[in-house]
Amino acid sequence: MTWRDATASALAAAQYESERPRGDAPKELTLADGARARTVIAMSGYASWSNANGAGTYECRELYVQLDARFVAAVIACGPPLKGNTTPAPDLLRVQEQVALRLGVAGGAP
């Protein structure tokens, strides 16, 4: 998802205030990989699932990325409802962070 004329902090705060049930409050997080580094706003929430075997919730993490002064993107990772495992799984979070680090506005670098 992308938004125009917004800030990552404002979007995360608005999303946090509107979601039920709430997860972690929005917080600033610095992602780094080699020479790449970027500050994002991270928050978590919960998604519901149900099937013939039961129902439950699992955690999702959303990263709001300020691409430039006019654009914000959200990168969302949700883990499957696997009993006994944390969600999203650590490998899924690593992929989410790599995507957030590599995002850029078309025609230019972040």
Residue pairs with C-beta under 8 A, 6 or more apart in sequence:
1 73
1 74
1 76
2 67
2 71
2 72
2 73
2 74
3 11
3 71
3 72
3 73
4 70
4 71
5 70
6 72
7 66
7 72
8 40
8 41
8 64
8 65
8 66
8 72
9 26
9 28
9 41
9 64
11 41
11 64
11 72
11 74
12 26
12 41
12 43
12 62
12 64
13 26
15 26
15 43
15 62
16 22
16 25
16 26
16 43
19 45
21 45
21 46
21 57
22 45
23 43
23 44
23 45
23 46
23 59
23 60
24 42
24 43
24 44
25 43
26 41
26 42
26 43
26 64
27 41
27 42
27 43
28 39
28 40
28 41
28 42
29 39
29 40
29 41
29 42
29 63
30 37
30 38
30 39
30 40
31 37
31 38
31 39
31 40
31 97
31 100
31 101
32 38
32 101
33 97
33 98
33 101
36 101
36 102
37 101
38 65
38 100
38 101
38 110
39 66
40 63
40 64
40 65
40 66
40 100
41 63
41 64
42 61
42 62
42 63
42 64
43 61
43 62
43 64
44 59
44 60
44 61
44 62
45 59
45 60
45 62
46 57
46 58
46 59
46 60
47 57
47 58
47 59
47 60
47 78
48 55
48 56
48 57
49 55
49 56
49 57
49 58
49 81
50 56
56 81
57 81
58 78
58 79
58 80
58 81
58 87
59 78
59 79
59 86
59 87
59 88
60 76
60 77
60 78
60 79
60 87
60 88
61 76
61 77
61 78
61 88
61 93
61 96
62 74
62 75
62 76
62 77
63 74
63 75
63 76
63 96
63 97
63 100
64 72
64 73
64 74
65 72
65 73
65 74
65 75
65 100
65 103
66 72
67 73
67 103
67 104
67 105
67 110
68 105
68 108
68 110
71 105
73 103
75 96
75 99
75 100
75 103
76 96
77 88
77 92
77 93
77 95
77 96
78 87
78 88
79 85
79 86
79 87
79 88
79 89
79 92
80 87
81 87
88 96
102 110
103 110
104 110
